[in-house]
Amino acid sequence: FEQNDKYGLADSLMTSIHYVCYNMDRDLFADNEQGKAVRRAMAYAVPKQEAIEVATGGTATEIHSCFSKGLNFWYNEDVESFNLDLEAARSELEAVGFSWNDDGRILMPA
């Protein structure tokens, strides 16, 4: 498109977003200490920048909220962010009793 005079390109902030939601009715994600640790661990374990590269060719902007920056009234830049950190993810899980077997599989507490 860039090389064809018939077309013009526009760069604009969109309000569409893609995010993960957890089924809080499932014990693993429940609204308790263990569920919170699992949700936090998963947030630490997602390679967000890599996902942006794969899904959009790097054209998306990472946000840490379920509202786009284009929705100024609802967007809050001061929410906690979780960058890729597998050690932090492991620590979150260990703190609530998860462990790993010799094959590296995660074992839930009893």
Phi, psi and omega in degrees: 000323182298331184266004181244121183293346180288341186239152173235148178253140178238136176253117186220146176284122180262161178256005177277143181220162175231129182209167181261135173242146180253141176279098185289354174281347176275138182305322183300326184252010187306162180278070177212183184300316181293314180299319178297318179296320179296315180296319178294317179299317179295322178296321177290332188272349182276123177280083189299316181296321177295319178298320178297317179298313183292313187283327187232006184066023178085012183270354181269166177244130178286132174233165183239032182216169176268011176239137178290153175299338178291346178255069188311318185300323184259341184290134179233112182284348185265022177276156180296138179246153182233104176272161181304118181202091184293330177293320177294321178299314180297318179298319178302314182289318179299324183296338180247020170097005176287153177217178182232142176271182183295339179271000179086008179279141179282134178247126178287149174293159180298000000 
